[in-house]
Amino acid sequence: MDHKEEKSEVSERLDRLNKLEKIQETSNAYPSKTKKTNSIKDVLDNFLELEKEKKEITITGRLLSLRTHGNLSFANIKDSSHSIQLAFSKNELGADGYKSFVKLIDMADFLEVSGVCFVTHKGENSILVKSYNLLSKALLPLPDKWHGLKDEEERLRKRYLDLLLNDELRDIFIKKSKFWQVTRDFLIKKGFFEVETPILETTTGGAEARPFKTHHNDFDLNVYLRISVGELWQKRLMAAGFEKTFEIGRVFRNEGSSPDHLQEFTNMEFYWAYANYEDGMELSQELYREIAVQVFGTTKFNTRGYEYDLNDEWKKIDYRDEVLKQTGIDILSAKESEMKAKLDELKVKYDGDNRERLMDTLWKFCRKNIAGPAFLINHPKIVSPLAKAKEDDPELTERFQIIIAGSEIGNGYSELNNPVEQRKRFEEQQKLIDRGDDEAMMPDWEFVEMLEHGMPPTCGFGFGERLFAFLVDKPVRETTLFPLLKPKNND
């Protein structure tokens, strides 16, 4: 905002404050109750009948436009369902009532209006206002629909205005709500039981990520915000006798932001006893197709230049073979120095120099060449500390990831339920932590104790709201109602 615009806004606010003072001399500018009888969509859906009956209705909403022509004014009012044109006339409101409207009411004010339906000479369905009440006086104007809120951070900071003026953006969040509801309904129909597990944990399990840490004053100990949707807790429920559980909830990872990553987001995870990763692949494929059809009405998508159809065959891609094909590196036999040299040659940055991180970085270079939909399978054990090893090749695991548009958009595996093997893998993760890897998985020794009591064979799977962002082809921050922003510097 330049100095001239800032001065104009200050002047506008002072003018509206003066109007507010005059209004409050005779009435309440912020009443708590309305006499609303219809939503605007109700009115439009039944317009012909209401016009014929000359039935007086009362609607509420915010004024988004206002045009005065002598003794007649037109406004556009919008509620959460739709918008409609209003006509205010001196004949209907009387001289004093019309004068008060013209002098004291502004765009952005919330009104309650009562009137009858009529069609203008231009053929527009409208309401002829018989009376009105101010519900909330806006002290600041709305941004210009065509020129305001073009700065990305300003749009996100003033999301309430962005949503008000951008119907396409509102539609995204309506779809997002349906996205999670379809997911929930699908799993419940399949016999899964919805659960809630702790957000505060003494160890973070279920993923490899840097956690947020805080302090529990009553217990006087450090705790962490969870980095998965209760993976180790839901597995405890498998041991407790539940056979199908799921949770949809918030997850927190203290990592960098990108078009595909936020520090706080929503994930879904399900756990299915007496099933393995092949069962999980079949169910997750069915779920993705159900989401596509129910939420978007299609299985064909274009995300960041990748075209794909979720109704196509989902190919199975071997982790080791794909990296070898694209880079010439055999990740199971290559030395760390060879991996580093190849990454340097490819001009790919990598964090950490342990074998697990180098292997994972090589794969991430390769995945961008895969449009999908596809299943990535046969992950090495070193990058899958909670997945069960394959019986025919113990260096690989029964794990799958869903690949769409060059990214991993879903992760599942046959859960490791051998307590002896799980202990060994946690010990390896602890060595990584001791060497400074702050994304290695924290060992949870109470979880190992649970495994010693016995957990049935189980498949676990999860995806996050990044799947939705990919299907609408928007950065994940754009599909988050209120992403975290740094406080504005008002100095």
ABEGO torsion letter per residue (X at the ends): XBAAAAAAAAAAAAAAAAAAAAAAAABBABBABBABABBAAAAAAAAAAAAAAGBBBBBBEBBABBBBBEABBBBBBBBAABBBBBBBBAAAAEAAAAAAAAAABBBGBBBBBBBBBBBBAAGBBBBBBABBBBABBBABBBBBAAABGABAAAAAABAAAAAAABAAAAAAAAAAAAAAAAAAAAAAAAGBBBBBBBABBABBBGBBBBBBBBBBAAAGBBBBBBABBGAAAAAAAAAAGBABBBBBBBBBBBBBBBAABBABBBBBBBBBBGBBAAAAAAAAAAAAAAAAAAAAGBABBBBGGBBBBAABBBBBBBAAAAAAAAAGBBAAABBAAAAAAAAAAAGBBBBEABAAAAAAAAAAAAAAABAOBBBBBGBBAAABAABBBBAABAABBBBBBBBBGGBBBEBBBBBBABAAAAAAAAAAAAAAAAAGBAABBBBBAAAAAAAAAEBBBBBBBBBBAAAAAAAAGBBAAAABABBBBBBBBAX
